[in-house]
Amino acid sequence: MGLNQGHKNRRNFWRLSAFIALVGVVLASGGIAVRNDLAWDRDVIAAGELWRLLSGHFVHLGWSHLLLNLAGLALVAWLVGGRFSWRRWLLIGAISVAAIDIGFWFLYPNLGWYVGLSGMLYGLLIAGLLAGVLQRDREAIILSVFIVAKIAWEQLMGPLPGSESTTGGRVIVEAHLYGALGGLLGAALSLYNAPQSATDPK
């Protein structure tokens, strides 16, 4: 990846991150009423409020949950923000959200309610790491092993100790798995027949 293009991609990712952070803060400022009006809620979605399939990923349990997710977003920007153009990041984010929604709806029918950005963050991170792994980046390989191990732990053992007290509520670890799978798909589509996609100037 060209150095200048990598810097441009990273700057654009930070801009997207700032926009996401602004949306999160504005929604959090609306309190519990806004959260409940926008949360991923199976019964209400089934009744026709389909926008919750998207909005539920941008509202949070509270300020601590929001700040934790925004810290995660900043970490993603720092680690892999330069891997793709902003348009490809939007595609990866959209596919990650769709994968979470589909996973929840069809594979986790007992889930009635969900909020938070963490599932999409896993999708973004995994996508960026995959691009690095394909470029044989040692740090990306090491981080990929760590993230895959964490997701596997969560599926077998549940949330990491202390994570639920930090977020202020139940951690839906399935969101991390589905988001990561969506990120893999999004990265594969972005990289298909375009080995230099990270240098895409669009």
C-alpha positions in Angstrom: 0.0 0.0 0.0 1.3 3.4 -0.9 2.3 5.5 2.2 0.4 8.6 1.1 -2.7 6.6 0.3 -2.5 4.8 3.6 -2.4 8.1 5.4 -5.4 9.3 3.4 -7.4 6.2 4.1 -6.5 6.5 7.8 -7.6 10.2 7.9 -10.9 9.3 6.2 -11.5 6.5 8.7 -10.9 8.9 11.6 -13.5 11.2 10.0 -16.0 8.4 9.8 -15.2 7.5 13.4 -15.8 11.1 14.5 -19.2 11.1 12.8 -20.1 7.8 14.4 -19.0 9.2 17.8 -21.1 12.3 17.3 -24.2 10.2 16.4 -23.6 8.1 19.5 -23.2 11.1 21.8 -26.3 12.8 20.4 -28.4 9.7 20.8 -27.1 9.0 24.3 -28.0 12.6 25.2 -31.6 11.7 24.6 -31.6 9.3 27.5 -33.5 6.1 28.0 -36.5 7.2 25.9 -34.4 7.6 22.7 -32.6 4.4 23.4 -35.8 2.5 23.8 -37.3 4.1 20.6 -34.3 3.0 18.6 -33.1 -0.2 20.1 -33.0 -3.5 18.3 -36.3 -5.0 19.5 -37.5 -8.2 17.9 -41.2 -7.7 18.6 -41.3 -4.1 17.3 -39.2 -4.9 14.3 -41.6 -7.7 13.4 -44.4 -5.1 13.7 -42.7 -3.0 11.0 -40.2 -0.7 12.6 -37.4 -1.9 10.3 -35.1 1.1 11.0 -34.2 -0.5 14.3 -32.2 -3.0 12.4 -29.7 -0.2 11.9 -30.4 2.3 14.7 -30.1 -0.4 17.4 -26.3 -0.5 16.7 -25.9 3.2 17.5 -27.6 3.4 20.9 -26.2 2.1 24.1 -27.0 1.0 27.6 -25.5 4.2 29.0 -22.5 6.5 28.9 -20.0 3.9 30.1 -21.1 1.5 27.4 -20.9 4.3 24.7 -17.4 5.4 25.8 -16.2 1.8 25.9 -17.4 1.3 22.3 -15.9 4.6 21.2 -12.6 3.7 22.7 -12.8 0.4 20.7 -13.6 2.4 17.5 -10.5 4.6 18.1 -8.5 1.4 18.6 -9.8 0.0 15.3 -8.9 3.3 13.6 -5.4 3.2 15.0 -4.7 -0.4 14.2 -6.3 -0.9 10.7 -7.8 2.4 9.7 -5.5 2.8 6.7 -6.3 -0.6 5.1 -9.3 0.5 3.0 -10.8 3.5 1.4 -13.8 5.1 3.1 -16.2 3.7 0.6 -15.0 0.2 1.3 -15.2 0.8 5.0 -18.8 1.8 4.6 -19.4 -1.4 2.7 -17.7 -3.5 5.3 -19.6 -1.8 8.1 -23.0 -2.3 6.3 -22.3 -6.0 5.7 -21.2 -6.4 9.3 -24.5 -4.9 10.6 -26.5 -6.9 8.2 -24.7 -10.1 9.3 -25.5 -9.3 12.9 -29.2 -8.6 12.1 -29.5 -11.8 10.1 -27.7 -13.8 12.8 -29.9 -12.5 15.5 -33.1 -13.0 13.6 -32.5 -16.5 12.4 -29.8 -18.1 14.6 -30.7 -16.5 18.0 -34.5 -16.4 18.1 -34.5 -16.1 21.9 -32.8 -12.7 21.7 -35.5 -10.0 22.1 -33.5 -6.8 22.6 -30.0 -5.4 21.8 -28.1 -2.2 21.7 -24.4 -1.3 20.9 -21.7 -0.8 18.4 -19.4 -3.7 19.4 -20.6 -6.2 16.9 -19.8 -3.8 14.0 -16.4 -3.0 15.6 -15.5 -6.7 15.4 -16.4 -6.7 11.7 -14.3 -3.6 11.0 -11.3 -5.0 12.9 -11.4 -8.4 11.4 -11.7 -6.9 7.9 -8.7 -4.7 8.4 -6.7 -7.6 10.0 -7.5 -9.9 7.1 -6.1 -7.3 4.7 -2.9 -7.2 6.8 -2.7 -11.0 7.0 -2.9 -11.3 3.2 0.0 -8.8 3.1 1.9 -11.0 5.6 2.0 -8.4 8.2 3.2 -10.0 11.4 1.3 -7.7 13.8 -1.9 -8.4 11.9 -1.3 -12.2 12.1 -0.7 -12.0 15.8 -3.7 -9.8 16.5 -5.9 -12.0 14.3 -5.0 -15.1 16.4 -5.8 -13.1 19.6 -9.2 -11.9 18.3 -10.2 -15.3 17.0 -9.2 -16.9 20.3 -11.3 -14.2 22.2 -14.4 -14.9 20.0 -14.0 -18.6 20.5 -13.7 -18.2 24.3 -16.8 -16.1 24.3 -18.8 -18.7 22.4 -17.7 -21.5 24.7 -17.4 -19.7 28.1 -19.3 -16.5 27.8 -18.2 -12.9 28.2 -14.8 -12.2 29.6 -14.8 -11.6 33.4 -15.7 -8.1 34.3 -17.0 -7.1 30.8 -20.6 -7.0 31.9 -19.9 -4.8 34.9 -18.0 -2.4 32.7 -20.7 -2.1 30.1 -23.5 -1.9 32.6 -25.5 -4.8 31.3 -25.5 -8.2 29.6 -22.9 -8.7 26.8 -24.3 -10.3 23.7 -21.3 -12.2 22.5 -23.1 -13.5 19.5 -22.9 -10.0 18.1 -19.2 -10.2 18.1 -19.2 -13.5 16.2 -21.8 -12.4 13.6 -20.1 -9.1 13.2 -16.7 -10.7 12.6 -18.2 -13.1 10.0 -19.7 -10.1 8.3 -16.4 -8.3 8.4 -14.7 -11.3 6.7 -17.4 -11.2 4.0 -17.0 -7.5 3.5 -13.3 -7.7 3.3 -13.4 -10.6 0.8 -15.8 -8.5 -1.4 -13.5 -5.5 -1.1 -10.4 -7.5 -1.9 -11.8 -9.7 -4.6 -9.8 -9.2 -7.9 -8.4 -6.1 -6.3 -5.2 -7.0 -4.4 -4.3 -3.3 -4.2 -7.8 -2.2 -2.9 -6.2 -0.6 0.1 -4.8 2.0 -2.3 -8.2 2.7 -3.9 -8.2 6.5 -4.3 -12.0 6.7 -4.3 
